[in-house]
Amino acid sequence: MMESVLVLIIQTARLFKSLGRIAASDEGQGVGMLLALQLVLGAVFYHQVEGWRWVDSFYFCVASLTTVGYGDLTPATDEGKIFTMVYLVTGIGLFVSFGALVARHLLDERVRRHESGESA
């Protein structure tokens, strides 16, 4: 049990270290800023057009872009429905791009550690 907790802590530390390096890269900054902008613009839209609370607006944006989509919130207006279609087509692509960037960086780090003889 203790060993699995230690592995989880080490993996989490590596993830945050990689996120820091990604944030420092031009590609990471570009994708990260576009994703943040997507979330903020979506939240503003849903807050204004659908009349949702801010927390509900951000919650809906994150749940939608991660494709979880619980269904507890849905746009009621035609404008909201049309916006959501465009929002999902563009946003899911951004979210997947960011996830691919993180995965690529983590794999590159693993290969580097393996080649240098560091422990996995």
Secondary structure, 3 states (H helix, E strand, C coil): CHHHHHHHHHHHHHHHHHHHHHHHCHHHHHHHHHHHHHHHHHHHHHHHHHCCCHHHHHHHHHHHHCCCCCCCCCCCCHHHHHHHHHHHHHHHHHHHHHHHHHHHHHHHHHHHHHHHCCCC
